[in-house]
């Protein structure tokens, strides 16, 4: 999915336009923020937090002054900025489906940077942003972008999902001088996790099995522990229903394609379904078949999950497009609680 772009191809006039942009970066695997303030700041006085050095997913960046012209390439970061009440966003990838709860940004008031998978680098240059925020789908562009723009990368670390979400929120908030307000947002996430664990206990989840499925193009892919959606098992305590042999070819980001027979044999107590085509359309541009239609067969309908009405179709735009946003992730946790 990821595409690498080179700014070397930019026209000379654009390169001159970039000369005024500042950036100071160095690589590191650590993902924390620094220079956080102890006092709660408002958007009006957040400028006092600068200069600030932010340690993020791709390194460390010094931001000299409060950004006022921000190009956001990731909907999770956009959701966090919106939740913070930050008003300096000027450009985003509007050619992709903008999530409905962020529809105010799907307006000509904001420059369209292309898609979340393939933003247009030359359009970013014409905007002249004083901050660019990349995410998981555009992290491979970080090295090129950071040579010409002050850039931070808010790519989610799947290995510890909840802490990864919280770190991403801190990175984005710190970058716009609102780092101390991140604490309220991350505390709200901790509260939602506690609510989910209580819901799991109330549901008597011990010994129950489940599987997270992504449906696209009529194909079904399963995601197990440690994968992109592995936190579902970590947070609910539901055991993965499929065997290692069932998903021997699994990819952490893209899962493993499984048959309806495999699902039937695993007989999960819970099934969570993400209908990818419902939010991005079919791969061939034709009319997409819904996940409900794909899974409506004797194999799936015979499982304990179907018999007990514990098949949950999660909200595609939340689970596929936005994920770690400050308002979005708590909403995802609410969906998980309601599914048990």
FIDO-622278 format. One record per residue (C-alpha): residue number from 0; residue in three letters; x, y, z. Coordinates in Angstrom, 1 decimal, decimal comma, m for minus. Layout:
# residues N
<k NUM r ALA u X v Y w Z>
...
This chain:
# residues 340
<k 0 r UNK u 0,0 v 0,0 w 0,0>
<k 1 r UNK u 2,8 v 2,4 w 0,8>
<k 2 r UNK u 4,3 v 4,5 w m2,0>
<k 3 r UNK u 7,5 v 6,4 w m1,9>
<k 4 r UNK u 7,7 v 9,8 w m3,5>
<k 5 r UNK u 10,8 v 11,9 w m4,2>
<k 6 r UNK u 10,8 v 15,6 w m3,9>
<k 7 r UNK u 13,8 v 15,7 w m6,3>
<k 8 r UNK u 11,2 v 15,9 w m9,2>
<k 9 r UNK u 9,6 v 19,0 w m7,9>
<k 10 r UNK u 9,8 v 22,0 w m10,2>
<k 11 r UNK u 12,5 v 24,6 w m9,2>
<k 12 r UNK u 9,9 v 27,2 w m8,4>
<k 13 r UNK u 8,4 v 24,8 w m5,8>
<k 14 r UNK u 11,8 v 24,0 w m4,4>
<k 15 r UNK u 12,4 v 27,7 w m3,9>
<k 16 r UNK u 9,0 v 27,9 w m2,1>
<k 17 r UNK u 10,3 v 25,2 w 0,2>
<k 18 r UNK u 13,4 v 27,1 w 1,2>
<k 19 r UNK u 11,7 v 28,9 w 4,1>
<k 20 r UNK u 10,5 v 25,6 w 5,7>
<k 21 r UNK u 12,5 v 24,4 w 8,7>
<k 22 r UNK u 13,1 v 20,9 w 9,9>
<k 23 r UNK u 15,4 v 19,3 w 12,4>
<k 24 r UNK u 15,2 v 15,5 w 12,5>
<k 25 r UNK u 17,2 v 12,5 w 13,7>
<k 26 r UNK u 16,2 v 8,8 w 13,6>
<k 27 r UNK u 15,3 v 6,9 w 16,8>
<k 28 r UNK u 13,1 v 3,9 w 17,5>
<k 29 r UNK u 11,8 v 5,5 w 20,7>
<k 30 r UNK u 8,3 v 7,1 w 20,5>
<k 31 r UNK u 7,7 v 9,6 w 23,3>
<k 32 r UNK u 7,2 v 13,3 w 23,5>
<k 33 r UNK u 9,5 v 15,8 w 25,2>
<k 34 r UNK u 9,2 v 19,3 w 26,5>
<k 35 r UNK u 5,7 v 18,7 w 27,7>
<k 36 r UNK u 4,4 v 21,5 w 29,9>
<k 37 r UNK u 2,9 v 21,0 w 33,4>
<k 38 r UNK u 0,3 v 23,7 w 32,9>
<k 39 r UNK u m2,9 v 23,3 w 30,9>
<k 40 r UNK u m2,7 v 25,6 w 27,8>
<k 41 r UNK u m5,4 v 26,9 w 25,6>
<k 42 r UNK u m5,2 v 27,1 w 21,8>
<k 43 r UNK u m4,7 v 30,9 w 22,3>
<k 44 r UNK u m1,6 v 30,6 w 24,4>
<k 45 r UNK u m0,2 v 27,4 w 23,0>
<k 46 r UNK u 2,3 v 29,4 w 21,1>
<k 47 r UNK u 4,3 v 29,7 w 24,4>
<k 48 r UNK u 5,1 v 26,0 w 24,2>
<k 49 r UNK u 7,5 v 26,6 w 21,3>
<k 50 r UNK u 10,2 v 25,8 w 20,3>
<k 51 r UNK u 9,4 v 22,2 w 21,1>
<k 52 r UNK u 11,2 v 19,0 w 20,2>
<k 53 r UNK u 8,8 v 16,1 w 19,5>
<k 54 r UNK u 10,0 v 12,5 w 19,5>
<k 55 r UNK u 7,8 v 10,5 w 17,2>
<k 56 r UNK u 7,5 v 7,3 w 15,2>
<k 57 r UNK u 10,2 v 8,2 w 12,7>
<k 58 r UNK u 12,6 v 10,2 w 14,8>
<k 59 r UNK u 12,8 v 13,6 w 16,5>
<k 60 r UNK u 11,7 v 16,9 w 15,1>
<k 61 r UNK u 12,1 v 20,4 w 16,5>
<k 62 r UNK u 9,2 v 22,7 w 15,7>
<k 63 r UNK u 10,2 v 26,4 w 16,1>
<k 64 r UNK u 6,8 v 28,0 w 16,4>
<k 65 r UNK u 3,2 v 27,1 w 16,7>
<k 66 r UNK u 2,0 v 25,7 w 13,4>
<k 67 r UNK u m0,8 v 27,6 w 11,6>
<k 68 r UNK u m0,8 v 25,9 w 8,3>
<k 69 r UNK u m0,9 v 22,1 w 8,8>
<k 70 r UNK u m1,1 v 19,4 w 6,1>
<k 71 r UNK u m2,5 v 16,2 w 7,7>
<k 72 r UNK u m2,0 v 13,0 w 5,7>
<k 73 r UNK u m3,7 v 10,7 w 8,3>
<k 74 r UNK u m7,3 v 10,7 w 9,4>
<k 75 r UNK u m6,4 v 9,5 w 12,9>
<k 76 r UNK u m4,2 v 12,5 w 13,4>
<k 77 r UNK u m7,0 v 14,7 w 11,9>
<k 78 r UNK u m9,4 v 13,3 w 14,4>
<k 79 r UNK u m7,1 v 14,1 w 17,3>
<k 80 r UNK u m6,5 v 17,7 w 16,1>
<k 81 r UNK u m10,3 v 18,1 w 15,7>
<k 82 r UNK u m10,9 v 16,8 w 19,2>
<k 83 r UNK u m8,2 v 19,2 w 20,6>
<k 84 r UNK u m10,0 v 22,1 w 18,9>
<k 85 r UNK u m7,0 v 23,0 w 16,9>
<k 86 r UNK u m7,9 v 25,3 w 14,0>
<k 87 r UNK u m4,7 v 25,3 w 11,9>
<k 88 r UNK u m5,5 v 22,4 w 9,5>
<k 89 r UNK u m5,5 v 23,6 w 5,9>
<k 90 r UNK u m5,0 v 20,5 w 3,8>
<k 91 r UNK u m5,8 v 16,8 w 3,9>
<k 92 r UNK u m6,4 v 13,9 w 1,5>
<k 93 r UNK u m10,0 v 14,6 w 0,5>
<k 94 r UNK u m9,9 v 12,4 w m2,5>
<k 95 r UNK u m10,3 v 9,5 w m0,1>
<k 96 r UNK u m13,6 v 9,0 w 1,7>
<k 97 r UNK u m13,5 v 11,6 w 4,6>
<k 98 r UNK u m15,1 v 10,0 w 7,7>
<k 99 r UNK u m18,6 v 11,2 w 8,3>
<k 100 r UNK u m17,8 v 12,6 w 11,7>
<k 101 r UNK u m15,0 v 14,7 w 10,2>
<k 102 r UNK u m17,2 v 15,8 w 7,2>
<k 103 r UNK u m16,6 v 19,5 w 8,1>
<k 104 r UNK u m13,1 v 19,0 w 6,6>
<k 105 r UNK u m14,5 v 17,7 w 3,3>
<k 106 r UNK u m14,9 v 21,2 w 2,0>
<k 107 r UNK u m13,1 v 23,4 w m0,6>
<k 108 r UNK u m11,9 v 25,4 w 2,4>
<k 109 r UNK u m9,3 v 22,7 w 2,7>
<k 110 r UNK u m6,8 v 21,9 w m0,1>
<k 111 r UNK u m7,2 v 18,3 w m1,4>
<k 112 r UNK u m3,9 v 16,5 w m1,2>
<k 113 r UNK u m5,1 v 13,3 w m3,0>
<k 114 r UNK u m5,7 v 10,0 w m1,2>
<k 115 r UNK u m4,6 v 8,7 w 2,2>
<k 116 r UNK u m2,5 v 6,1 w 0,3>
<k 117 r UNK u m1,0 v 8,3 w m2,3>
<k 118 r UNK u m1,0 v 12,0 w m1,4>
<k 119 r UNK u 0,2 v 14,5 w m4,0>
<k 120 r UNK u 3,6 v 15,7 w m3,0>
<k 121 r UNK u 3,6 v 18,7 w m5,4>
<k 122 r UNK u 0,3 v 19,9 w m4,0>
<k 123 r UNK u 1,7 v 19,7 w m0,5>
<k 124 r UNK u 4,5 v 21,9 w m1,7>
<k 125 r UNK u 2,1 v 24,5 w m3,1>
<k 126 r UNK u 0,3 v 24,7 w 0,2>
<k 127 r UNK u 3,6 v 25,6 w 1,9>
<k 128 r UNK u 2,7 v 23,9 w 5,3>
<k 129 r UNK u 4,6 v 24,8 w 8,4>
<k 130 r UNK u 3,9 v 21,3 w 9,6>
<k 131 r UNK u 3,2 v 18,0 w 7,9>
<k 132 r UNK u 1,8 v 15,0 w 9,8>
<k 133 r UNK u 2,2 v 11,5 w 8,3>
<k 134 r UNK u 0,7 v 8,3 w 9,6>
<k 135 r UNK u 0,8 v 4,5 w 8,9>
<k 136 r UNK u m0,2 v 4,7 w 5,2>
<k 137 r UNK u 2,3 v 7,5 w 4,5>
<k 138 r UNK u 5,1 v 6,7 w 6,9>
<k 139 r UNK u 7,3 v 5,7 w 3,9>
<k 140 r UNK u 7,1 v 9,3 w 2,7>
<k 141 r UNK u 8,5 v 10,7 w 5,9>
<k 142 r UNK u 12,2 v 10,8 w 4,8>
<k 143 r UNK u 11,4 v 12,7 w 1,6>
<k 144 r UNK u 8,9 v 15,1 w 3,2>
<k 145 r UNK u 11,1 v 15,9 w 6,2>
<k 146 r UNK u 13,9 v 17,2 w 3,9>
<k 147 r UNK u 11,7 v 20,1 w 2,9>
<k 148 r UNK u 9,0 v 20,4 w 5,6>
<k 149 r UNK u 8,8 v 20,3 w 9,3>
<k 150 r UNK u 7,3 v 16,8 w 9,6>
<k 151 r UNK u 6,3 v 14,4 w 12,4>
<k 152 r UNK u 5,2 v 10,8 w 11,9>
<k 153 r UNK u 2,2 v 9,4 w 14,0>
<k 154 r UNK u 2,4 v 5,8 w 12,8>
<k 155 r UNK u 0,6 v 3,4 w 15,2>
<k 156 r UNK u 2,7 v 0,7 w 16,9>
<k 157 r UNK u 0,5 v m2,4 w 16,8>
<k 158 r UNK u 2,6 v m4,3 w 19,3>
<k 159 r UNK u 1,0 v m2,5 w 22,3>
<k 160 r UNK u m2,1 v m1,0 w 20,7>
<k 161 r UNK u m3,6 v 1,0 w 23,5>
<k 162 r UNK u m0,3 v 2,5 w 24,5>
<k 163 r UNK u 0,5 v 3,1 w 20,8>
<k 164 r UNK u m2,8 v 5,1 w 20,4>
<k 165 r UNK u m2,0 v 7,1 w 23,5>
<k 166 r UNK u 1,5 v 7,9 w 22,2>
<k 167 r UNK u 0,1 v 9,0 w 18,8>
<k 168 r UNK u m2,3 v 11,4 w 20,5>
<k 169 r UNK u 0,6 v 12,8 w 22,5>
<k 170 r UNK u 2,7 v 13,2 w 19,4>
<k 171 r UNK u 0,0 v 15,1 w 17,5>
<k 172 r UNK u m1,0 v 17,3 w 20,5>
<k 173 r UNK u 2,6 v 18,1 w 21,4>
<k 174 r UNK u 3,3 v 19,1 w 17,8>
<k 175 r UNK u 0,7 v 21,9 w 17,9>
<k 176 r UNK u 1,5 v 23,1 w 21,4>
<k 177 r UNK u m1,4 v 21,4 w 23,1>
<k 178 r UNK u 0,6 v 18,5 w 24,7>
<k 179 r UNK u m0,8 v 18,9 w 28,2>
<k 180 r UNK u m4,4 v 18,5 w 26,9>
<k 181 r UNK u m3,4 v 15,0 w 25,6>
<k 182 r UNK u m3,6 v 13,8 w 29,2>
<k 183 r UNK u m7,3 v 14,3 w 29,3>
<k 184 r UNK u m7,7 v 12,3 w 26,1>
<k 185 r UNK u m5,5 v 9,4 w 27,1>
<k 186 r UNK u m7,2 v 9,2 w 30,5>
<k 187 r UNK u m10,5 v 8,9 w 28,7>
<k 188 r UNK u m9,1 v 6,0 w 26,8>
<k 189 r UNK u m7,9 v 4,3 w 30,0>
<k 190 r UNK u m11,5 v 4,7 w 31,3>
<k 191 r UNK u m13,0 v 3,1 w 28,2>
<k 192 r UNK u m10,6 v 0,2 w 28,4>
<k 193 r UNK u m11,7 v m0,4 w 32,1>
<k 194 r UNK u m15,3 v m0,3 w 30,9>
<k 195 r UNK u m14,6 v m2,9 w 28,2>
<k 196 r UNK u m12,8 v m5,2 w 30,7>
<k 197 r UNK u m15,8 v m4,9 w 33,0>
<k 198 r UNK u m18,2 v m5,7 w 30,1>
<k 199 r UNK u m16,0 v m8,8 w 29,3>
<k 200 r UNK u m16,2 v m10,0 w 32,9>
<k 201 r UNK u m20,0 v m9,4 w 33,1>
<k 202 r UNK u m20,3 v m11,5 w 29,9>
<k 203 r UNK u m18,5 v m14,4 w 31,4>
<k 204 r UNK u m15,9 v m14,3 w 28,6>
<k 205 r UNK u m13,5 v m16,9 w 30,1>
<k 206 r UNK u m13,1 v m19,8 w 27,7>
<k 207 r UNK u m14,9 v m18,1 w 24,9>
<k 208 r UNK u m13,4 v m18,0 w 21,4>
<k 209 r UNK u m13,7 v m15,5 w 18,6>
<k 210 r UNK u m12,2 v m14,3 w 15,3>
<k 211 r UNK u m11,8 v m10,9 w 13,6>
<k 212 r UNK u m12,6 v m11,0 w 9,9>
<k 213 r UNK u m12,0 v m8,5 w 7,1>
<k 214 r UNK u m14,2 v m8,9 w 4,0>
<k 215 r UNK u m13,3 v m7,4 w 0,7>
<k 216 r UNK u m13,9 v m8,4 w m2,9>
<k 217 r UNK u m15,8 v m11,5 w m1,7>
<k 218 r UNK u m12,8 v m12,8 w 0,2>
<k 219 r UNK u m12,5 v m13,3 w 3,9>
<k 220 r UNK u m9,3 v m12,6 w 5,9>
<k 221 r UNK u m8,8 v m13,6 w 9,5>
<k 222 r UNK u m6,6 v m11,6 w 11,9>
<k 223 r UNK u m5,1 v m13,2 w 15,0>
<k 224 r UNK u m3,2 v m12,1 w 18,1>
<k 225 r UNK u m0,3 v m9,8 w 17,5>
<k 226 r UNK u m1,8 v m8,6 w 14,2>
<k 227 r UNK u m3,3 v m5,3 w 13,2>
<k 228 r UNK u m6,5 v m6,2 w 15,0>
<k 229 r UNK u m5,0 v m8,4 w 17,6>
<k 230 r UNK u m5,9 v m6,0 w 20,4>
<k 231 r UNK u m9,5 v m7,2 w 20,1>
<k 232 r UNK u m8,3 v m10,5 w 21,8>
<k 233 r UNK u m6,0 v m8,7 w 24,2>
<k 234 r UNK u m8,7 v m6,3 w 25,4>
<k 235 r UNK u m11,7 v m8,6 w 25,6>
<k 236 r UNK u m10,0 v m11,8 w 26,8>
<k 237 r UNK u m11,6 v m13,8 w 24,0>
<k 238 r UNK u m9,3 v m16,5 w 22,7>
<k 239 r UNK u m8,5 v m16,7 w 19,1>
<k 240 r UNK u m10,7 v m19,4 w 17,5>
<k 241 r UNK u m8,5 v m20,5 w 14,6>
<k 242 r UNK u m5,4 v m22,6 w 14,8>
<k 243 r UNK u m1,9 v m21,6 w 13,7>
<k 244 r UNK u m2,3 v m24,1 w 10,8>
<k 245 r UNK u m5,5 v m22,2 w 9,7>
<k 246 r UNK u m3,5 v m19,0 w 9,3>
<k 247 r UNK u 0,0 v m20,2 w 8,5>
<k 248 r UNK u 0,4 v m17,5 w 5,8>
<k 249 r UNK u m0,9 v m14,7 w 8,0>
<k 250 r UNK u 0,6 v m11,2 w 7,6>
<k 251 r UNK u 0,3 v m8,9 w 10,6>
<k 252 r UNK u m1,1 v m6,1 w 8,5>
<k 253 r UNK u m3,2 v m8,1 w 6,0>
<k 254 r UNK u m4,2 v m11,2 w 7,9>
<k 255 r UNK u m4,7 v m14,6 w 6,3>
<k 256 r UNK u m7,3 v m15,6 w 3,8>
<k 257 r UNK u m9,6 v m18,3 w 5,2>
<k 258 r UNK u m12,4 v m20,4 w 3,9>
<k 259 r UNK u m16,0 v m20,6 w 5,2>
<k 260 r UNK u m15,3 v m24,2 w 6,1>
<k 261 r UNK u m12,4 v m23,2 w 8,3>
<k 262 r UNK u m14,6 v m20,7 w 10,1>
<k 263 r UNK u m17,3 v m23,4 w 10,6>
<k 264 r UNK u m14,8 v m25,9 w 12,0>
<k 265 r UNK u m13,4 v m23,3 w 14,4>
<k 266 r UNK u m16,9 v m22,5 w 15,5>
<k 267 r UNK u m16,2 v m19,2 w 17,2>
<k 268 r UNK u m18,4 v m17,8 w 20,0>
<k 269 r UNK u m17,8 v m14,3 w 18,7>
<k 270 r UNK u m17,2 v m12,9 w 15,2>
<k 271 r UNK u m16,2 v m9,3 w 14,5>
<k 272 r UNK u m16,5 v m8,3 w 10,8>
<k 273 r UNK u m14,9 v m5,3 w 9,0>
<k 274 r UNK u m16,5 v m4,6 w 5,6>
<k 275 r UNK u m13,7 v m2,9 w 3,8>
<k 276 r UNK u m15,5 v m2,3 w 0,6>
<k 277 r UNK u m18,3 v m0,5 w 2,4>
<k 278 r UNK u m15,9 v 2,4 w 3,0>
<k 279 r UNK u m13,4 v 2,3 w 0,1>
<k 280 r UNK u m15,5 v 0,6 w m2,6>
<k 281 r UNK u m14,8 v m2,5 w m4,6>
<k 282 r UNK u m11,3 v m3,2 w m5,9>
<k 283 r UNK u m12,6 v m3,3 w m9,6>
<k 284 r UNK u m14,7 v m0,2 w m9,3>
<k 285 r UNK u m18,0 v m2,2 w m9,6>
<k 286 r UNK u m20,8 v m2,6 w m7,2>
<k 287 r UNK u m19,4 v m4,1 w m3,9>
<k 288 r UNK u m21,0 v m7,1 w m2,3>
<k 289 r UNK u m21,7 v m6,4 w 1,3>
<k 290 r UNK u m19,9 v m8,5 w 4,0>
<k 291 r UNK u m23,4 v m9,6 w 5,3>
<k 292 r UNK u m24,1 v m11,1 w 1,8>
<k 293 r UNK u m20,7 v m12,8 w 1,7>
<k 294 r UNK u m21,0 v m14,3 w 5,1>
<k 295 r UNK u m24,7 v m15,4 w 4,7>
<k 296 r UNK u m24,1 v m19,1 w 4,1>
<k 297 r UNK u m24,6 v m22,4 w 5,9>
<k 298 r UNK u m21,0 v m22,6 w 7,2>
<k 299 r UNK u m21,1 v m19,2 w 9,0>
<k 300 r UNK u m24,8 v m19,4 w 9,9>
<k 301 r UNK u m24,1 v m22,7 w 11,7>
<k 302 r UNK u m21,4 v m21,2 w 14,1>
<k 303 r UNK u m22,1 v m20,4 w 17,8>
<k 304 r UNK u m21,6 v m16,8 w 17,0>
<k 305 r UNK u m24,4 v m16,8 w 14,4>
<k 306 r UNK u m26,7 v m18,9 w 16,6>
<k 307 r UNK u m26,2 v m16,7 w 19,6>
<k 308 r UNK u m26,4 v m13,4 w 17,6>
<k 309 r UNK u m22,9 v m12,4 w 18,5>
<k 310 r UNK u m21,6 v m11,5 w 15,0>
<k 311 r UNK u m20,8 v m7,8 w 15,1>
<k 312 r UNK u m20,3 v m5,7 w 12,0>
<k 313 r UNK u m17,9 v m2,9 w 13,2>
<k 314 r UNK u m18,2 v 0,6 w 11,7>
<k 315 r UNK u m15,9 v 0,5 w 8,7>
<k 316 r UNK u m14,8 v 4,2 w 8,6>
<k 317 r UNK u m13,8 v 4,0 w 12,3>
<k 318 r UNK u m11,9 v 0,6 w 12,1>
<k 319 r UNK u m10,3 v 1,0 w 8,6>
<k 320 r UNK u m9,8 v 4,7 w 8,0>
<k 321 r UNK u m9,3 v 6,4 w 11,3>
<k 322 r UNK u m8,4 v 3,9 w 14,0>
<k 323 r UNK u m6,2 v 5,8 w 16,6>
<k 324 r UNK u m7,9 v 9,1 w 16,6>
<k 325 r UNK u m8,6 v 10,7 w 20,0>
<k 326 r UNK u m12,4 v 10,6 w 19,6>
<k 327 r UNK u m12,5 v 7,5 w 17,3>
<k 328 r UNK u m10,6 v 5,0 w 19,4>
<k 329 r UNK u m12,9 v 5,4 w 22,4>
<k 330 r UNK u m15,9 v 4,9 w 20,1>
<k 331 r UNK u m14,3 v 1,7 w 18,8>
<k 332 r UNK u m13,9 v 0,5 w 22,4>
<k 333 r UNK u m17,6 v 1,2 w 22,9>
<k 334 r UNK u m18,4 v m1,0 w 19,9>
<k 335 r UNK u m16,3 v m3,8 w 21,4>
<k 336 r UNK u m18,1 v m3,5 w 24,8>
<k 337 r UNK u m21,5 v m3,6 w 23,1>
<k 338 r UNK u m20,5 v m6,7 w 21,2>
<k 339 r UNK u m20,0 v m8,9 w 24,3>
